[in-house]
């Protein structure tokens, strides 16, 4: 969208070099994961691969992204070539000399200070060109804090750190970008390639066609198609805005034709696309980051994320269905829809590829990096065996690696900036100080701490890619939650959810605004409508902190009971918001429906017997109301 205008259209030698550099990113990562250097008798540290990656990423950015509106759009100017050379110096130093540097990390030399300063400045410029100013400003504030901690009052006061020590620490220490970028260059890389293979070879079109074939003929069909296709596309995308653009270009016009107002169509698509980052296995890269931060298995993160993701989409689906029933909406004509059998016949191997990925991850127990690469290879073999997949196979394979490189570029540059924040937190002690400040502000109240943390997450996530937003709130806010005894996994999922929700929450709602641009609607109105549709997502994180059954922690009976009662509650709350169940609901009935649904949403296990009492109370409120509404509906229809 708006960011595309900043991209250069390079041709000739510059275009070839830029393309090859993008391809080299996933290729080098795959070679490292496969331990090809080891087979060749080479010892290669992961930090060396990270430095190589970051150098290539910066060169690609300065070649392919314009620095301003007046910069050339079809060639690389001399000053950007200088930036490319400048990027190779600090990154090349680490890539070549890290085995020697690792034995003298605390040594501060003028050479290291200069290289570190260059790298920090170039990363900030790279972030500005790719994502804009918000993250640049935030990192700059942290840099100033790290340098002048002695000038800050209260709990933020500490001994200042000389720039030479701060810069070298951020440059060479594994508490900074070298650590977090290592996750992207190894663990995440295979999944990016896997998802891009599916997309390049028609997986995205298959997902949309499958959703239309399954749901297009039912009431509210186009909106339901948007929900299903966006949730499925999220398994291979992990980016809310990318999800909006890919699926929204098809679903939003169809929703408008079916009778939805433009802002409603945009809101449905933005909420559905944002939820794609909550759906395992990719989860917008966050699942891998959470597992690395907490040093737990990736499988544990995936299982914990399943129930909240289900509740998120159930709430959206119910509201869309009831609004269609209330407004007399109907589905698309059968002859305008693809046949389910034909869709599955032409794209069965996409389903098999996803099942293979789930198997190697959750059943075979392979490491995420190995599972991602094996799944990518398995998918390529399936595609090559199928007639349609063999068409332009190698050209599309090259495009796959090129697009994977572009995705890695977008992720790596924001993670590098987030890594600087992590480093400053570590060297300055800000993490402890901020946790103390939040706890003081909340006066020891867990609920108030959660509330303030949610606000901080929404603010820090505004205008930023969700991967960077999660990393920042994970290092800033999650430690404070853990200090009050909240389980670490629940704390990280809590901050992750609210970092994700920032993309649909005004005033800066990137996914909502992207959908509004496609729908031709007013951005802020679209954003507020998206908030209404995603209401459950703002509540569930509070609940799974207090009662972990909603993140699959506890006995099987408690988990199943929590899932059932929460699912019923979500449906009731959806009816209360829409004002329709079997027929139109009066204001009093909507209030009762909301009270009953809210009571049922509180899971068993919360505060001893509170969960049981609330469930019984909710059932007593809604059971007579549901019976009355159902009876009235039958009498009317009879």
N, C-alpha and C positions, 0 to 999 in steps of 0.2 A: 504494500500500500504506500504510505508516505515514505517508508524507509527505502523502497525500491528506487526512488528518484536519486538517492545518494549512491547507488551502485553504478560503477562504470561499465560501459559496453566495450570491453577491450577486444581488439582484433590483432591479427598478425602475430609477431613474436611475443609481445606482451600477453596477448590472450592465451597463447599456448603455454607459456611459462606459468601464468596464474592458474590455469586449469590443471596442469601437471602437479603443481604444488598442493592444490586441494586434494587431488587423488592420492598424493603421497601420505597424507595424514592417516586415513584409514588403513592403507597398505602397510605403513610402518608399524602401526599399532597391532595389526593382525600378526605380522612377523614376530613382534615381541611376545605376544600372547602365546604363539606357537613355539616359542623358545628357539627360533632359528639362530639367533646369535650364539646360544649355547652349543648348538650342533656344529657351528663353525669354529668352536673353540674360543669364543669371545665372552668376556665378562662385561655385561652392560647393566648398570644400575637403572632402576626405574626413573630416578631423578634426571638421568641423562636423556632418557626418552622424553620426559616432561619438558626439559629445556629445548630439545629439538622441536617438539610440538609447538611450544610457545613462540619460538623464533619463526617457524613457518606460518603460524597464525597471524603474527604481526605483519609479516611481509605480505601475506594475502590481503590483509585489511588495508594496508597503505597502497597496495596496487589496485585493489578492486573497489574501495570505498572513497568517495570524494570527501575532502575535508571541509567543504563549504559549497554554497550555491554557485559561486563563481569559478570553482575548480573545474578543470577539463573533464568531460564526461566520456571521452573515447581514447584517452591516452594517459600515461603516468607522467606527471610533471616532475621536474628535476628535484623539487623539495621532497616529494614523496619517495623518490629513489634514495635520497639521503636518509630518510627515516627507515627505509628497508635495510640499508647498510647499518644504520645505527642499531636496529633490532638484532641483527646477526651477531654483533659484538658481545653483548652481555649473555645472550642465550648460547652462543657458540662457546664461550668460556666455560660455562657450566657443563655443556654437552661433552666437551673434550676433556676438561681437567677435573671433573667432579671426583673421581677416585682419589686424586691427591688433595683436593679441597676438603673432603670429608674428614680428614685428619687434622684440619686447622680451621674449623668453622668459626671459632671465636677470634681469629686473627683479623684485625682491621688494618687494611692497607689503602693507600690513596687510590690504587688501581681498582680495588673492589668497591670503594665508595663511589667512584665515577661510574663504573659499570652498573652498580645498583641504582644510582640516581637516574641514569639513562633508561633503565628498564622500567622503573616506576612511572616515569613521565610518559614513556611510549605506551605502556599498558593503559594509562588513563586516557591518552589520545585515542587508542584503539576502542576503548569502551565508549567514548564520546561519539565516534563515527558509527558504531554499530547499534548502540542502544539509547544514545542521547545523554543529557546532562545529569539526571537524578543520581545515578550510581557514581558518577565522577564527583559530584558535590559531596556525597556521603563519604567516599573514600578520602577525599581531601580533608574533610572535617576530622576524620579519624587520624590522618597523618598529623594534622596540627595538634590534636590531642596527644598523640604519642610523643611528639617533640616537646610540647609545652605543658606537660601534666602538672608542673609546679605552679602554673598560673590559674588552675581551676579550683573552685571552692569545694568545701564539704567532703563528701565521700569520694569525689572524683580527684581530689588532690593527691599527688604522689611526686616522687623525685623525678625530675625531667630526664629524658634520654637524649644524648647528643645525636645529631642527625647522622653522623658517621656510623655509630653503633646501630641505630634504628634501621638505616638503609641496608646495611650489610646483613642484618638479621632477617629482614624481609626478603632479601635476595637469595640467601643461601640456607637458611634454617628450614628444617622440614615442618615446623609449625606454621609455615606460611603457604604460599601458592604451590610449592613443590609437593606438598602432601595432597591437597584437595584436587589438584590437576592430575595427579596420578590416578585418581579414581576415574576421571573422564577418559584418560588415554588408555586405560586397560579394561576396567570393569564395565563402563558404559559403552565403550566403542562397539563391541560386538552387537549390542542391541540396536544401536543406531544403524549399523549396516544391515542388520536383519530387517528392521522396519523399512529402510529405504529400498531394499530388494523387493519387498512386498508391494510397496507403493509404485516403484518404477515399472514393475512387471504386471501392473493392473490390479493390485490388491485393494487400493483405495476405491476404484470403480466397482470392484466386486462387493465391497462392504456396503456402499450406497445402494447398489442394485439389490442386494440381499435384504436390506431394510425395507426398500419399497415393495419387494415381492411379499414379504412377511406381513407388513403393517399398513401399506398404502391404501388398502380398500376400506379400512375401518374408520370410524368417526375420528376426526382430528388426525387423519392419516399422515399428512405431510409433516406435522409437528412431531408425531411419534417416530417418523422416519428420521428426523433430525436428531432426536434423542438417541435412538439405537445406533445410527451410523456414526455419530460423534463419539459415543462411548466406545464403540469398537475401533474407530480410527484412533482413539486415544491410546489404545494398546500398541500402536506402531508409531505414534507421533510424539506424545508427551509435551506438546506445546499448545496452549489454549488458542493463541492467535492464529497459528498455522492451522489448527483444527477448524477454526471459524472460517478461514479463507477457503480451505479445500472443500469442506462439506457445505458451508453456508452459501457458496456460489450456486449450489444446486437446490438446497432445501429452502432457503429464505424466499426466493421468488415463488416456489410452489406453495409455501405457507401463505404468502400474500394473496395468491390466486384463490386459495381455499377460503378466504374471508378474514384471516387474521390481520389486524392492523400492523403497519410496518414496525412500530416499536415493540409489539408483542412478538412478531417473527424474529426480530433481532435479539430480543431477550431470551427466547427459547433456545436459539442457536448458541448464544454466548454461554448460557448456563450449561447446556449440554456439552459444549466443547471444553469448558473449564473442568467439568467433572471427569473428562477423559484423563486428566492428570491424577485422578484419585483411583483409577482403575489399574490393577496389576495386569501385566507384569512390569511395565516400564515406569508408570507413575511420574512422568516428567523428570526422570533421573533421580528423583528424591529418594526412592526406595533404596537405591544403592548407597546414597549419601547417608541415610539414616543408619543403614547396616554398618557402614564404616565408622561413623561417629560413635555408635554404641557398641561396636565390636560384637554384633550378634549376627545370626544367619539371615541371609536375604529372605529365606522362606518364612521366617518368623515375622518379618515386616509385611510380607505379602498377605499372610493369613490375617494379621491384625487389621489390615486395610480393607478387607473384603466387606464386612458388615456395614461400616460407614458409607462405603461406595454404593452398596445396594440401597441403603436408605436414601441417599442423595438422589439417585435416579428414580426410585419409587415415588418420592415426593413430587418430582418434576413430572413424571408420567401421569400420576393421578390428577394433578392440577390441569394438565393439558387435556386429558380425557374428559374431566368434568366440565371444563370450560366449553369444549366442543358440544357436549350434551346440553349444556345450558343455552348455548347460542344456536342450537340446531345445526351444528356443523356435521358434515359427512365426509366420507372418504373419496378417493379418486376412483374413476371408472376402471373396472377390471381390465378392459381392453387397452387401457393406457399404461398398464403396469407390466413389468417383466414377469414371466412365469417362474415360480420358485424352483421347479425341477430343472428348468433350463439354466437358471443362474448357478445352481449347485453343480450341474453337469459341467459347466464351463469353468468353474472356479473351485472345485473340490480341493485342489491341492493347497489353496490358501488356508483352508480350515485345517488340513493335515499339518501344515507348517506351524500354525499356532499351537496345535495339540502337541507337536514334537517339542516346541519350546517349553511348554508347561511341564512335559514329562521330564526333560533333562534337568530342569530347574528344581521341581518340587518332588519328583519321584526318584530319579537317579541321583540327585544331590550333587550335581557338578557345580563347580564354582561359577558365579555369574559370568565372568569373562570367558571361560571355556564354553559355557552353555550358549552364550550369544553367538560366538564364532561358529560353533557346530550347527546351530539352528540356521544361521545365514548360509552355510555350505549346503545343508540339507535342502533348504528352500531353492537354492540355485539348481541343485540336481533335479528336483521335482519340476521346476520350470523348464529345464532343458529337455526333459522327457516328454513334455506336453507340446503339441504341435503349435499352438498359439504362442507359447512361451519361447519357442525357438526363433521366432521372427525377430530379426535385428538383435539377436541375443547379445553379441559382444559390444555393439554400440550402446545398448541399454545397460550392459554391465559397467561400461566406462562411466555412463551418466550416474549410475548408482553410487560408484565410488566418489565421483565429483560432488554429488549432492550430499553424500555422507560427510565429505570433507567440509562442506559449507555448514552443515549442522554442527559438526565438531568445533568449527571456528566460532560459531555463535555461543556455544556452551563454554568453550575454553577461555575466551576473553573475559566473560563475566565471572567465571570461577577464579581466574587469576586476580581480578580486582577483589573478589570476596576473600581470597586467600590473604591479601594484604591486611584486610580487617581482622582476620583470624590472628595473624602475626602480631598486630598491634594489641589485640586483646591479651595475648599471651605475655608479651614483654612488659606491658604497662600494668597488668593486674586489673584491667577494666572489667573483665568478666565478673570477678568477685565483687568489685565495687558496685557495678550495676545491679547485680543480684541483691546486694544489701540494700540499695536504694529502692528497688521495687518492693522488697519485703517490708521496708519501713513505710513506704507509701500505702501499702495494703494493710498495714498494722497487724501483720500476722494472719490475716484472713485469706484462706485459700481461694475463696470465690472472688474476692477483690483482686487478688494477684492474677487470677485467670482473666478477669475482665480487663485489667490494665494491660496485661500481656497481649490479649487479643487486639486491643486498640493499637498498641505499639507495632504488632505484626502487620495490621492493615495499613498503617502509615508508612512503615519502612518498605512495604511491598509495592506501594503506589508507583506506577511508571517504570517498574523494573521487571526484567525477566524473572519468572517464578523460581528458577533454579538459584539465581543469586539471592532472591528474596528469602528463600528457605535457609540458605547457608548463613545469611546475616542474622536472621532471627534465631537460628539454632545456636549460634555462639553468643548472642546477646541476651536472649530471653529464656531459653530452655534451662540453663543452669539455675536461674532463680526458681523455676518451678520445681526442679529436683531438690533444691534446698529445703523446701517445705514437705518433702517426703512423697511427692508425686512420682510414680514409676517413670523411669527415663524414657521408655518407648511411648507411653501415653503423653509425656511432655513434648517429645519431638513430633509426634503426630498432631498434637494440638497446635503447635506453632506452624507446622507445615500446612494444615488446613486453612488457617487464617492468612498465611502468606499467599496461598492459592486464591482465596476469596478476594484478595485485593484487586484481581484483574477484572472482577465484575462489580466492584464496590466503588461508587462515585466518591470523590470528584475525579479521580484518575483511574478509569476502568478500561484497560487496554482491550480486553476481549469484547466487552460491551460496545465500546466505541468502534471496533473493527466491524462488528456485526451491524451496528447502526449505519456505517458507511455503505455496506452492501444493501441494507434494507431501505436506505433513504429516509431514516427516521432521526428524531432529535436525540443526540447521544445521551444526555443526562436522563431523559425520560426512559430510554432503553435501559440504562444502568439501574435505575430504581425499580423498574419492572423485573429486571434480572434478580435483584436482591429479594424481591417478594417470592419469586419462583424458587430461589435457593434457600428459603427460610430455614429448612431443617439443617442445612450445612452450618449455619451460625449457632445452632443449639447442640447438636450431637457431640462436638468436641468437649464441651463442658461435661456432658454426661459420661463419656468414656473415661474421663479423668477420675470421676468419683466412683464409677462402677465399671471396671475393665471388662465386663462380659461383652460389651459392645465392640471390643477389640480382641475378642476370642480368648480372653483370659478367665479361667474358671472351669467348673465342671461342664460336661457336655449338656447336661440338663439345664443348667443356669444359662448357658450360651443360647440354646435353642429357645428357651422361654423368653429371654431378653430380645431375641430376634423377632419372635412372633408378636410380642406385645408392642415393640417399637414399630413394626411394620403396620400393625393395625392403627397405632397412634398417628403415624405419618399419613395414612389414608384419611383419617378423621380430621386432622389439621388441614389437609388439602381441601376437604369439603367445606370446612369452616371459612377458609380464605376465599374460595371461589363462590360460596353461597349457594351451593347446589349439591345434592346427593342423588336421590331418586326423583326429586323435584326441587323447586326453588325453596331455600331455607329462609325463614324469618330471622331478624336480628337476634332474637332471644335464642332460637335454636342454633344459630351459628355460635353464639357465646357458649352454650352448653356443649356443643361439639368441640369447641376449642378447649374448654376446661377438661372434658373427658379425655380428649386426645393428649393434652399436656400431661395429665396424670398417668396415662398408660405409657407415655414416652419415658418416664422415669424408670430405669431398669431395676430389676430385683437385685439385691445386694448393695444398694445405695443406703448408707447410714443404718445398717442393721435391718430393722423391719420397715423402714420408710418406703422402700421399693414395693414391698408386698402391700402395704396399706394404700399407697397411691394407685397401684394396679386395681385393687378391689374397688376403691373409690371411683376410678375411671370407668370400670365396668358397670357399676351401679348407675352412673350418670348416663352413659351412652346406650346401654342395652335397651331400656324402654324407648329411648328416642329412635334408635334404629328400627325397633319393632314397629313403632307407630308410623314412621316414614315408609317402611316396606309395605305395611298393611294398606296405607293410603294409596301407594303406587299400584298395588294389585287391584284394589277396588276401582281405582280410576281407569285402569286398563281393561278391567273386566266389565 
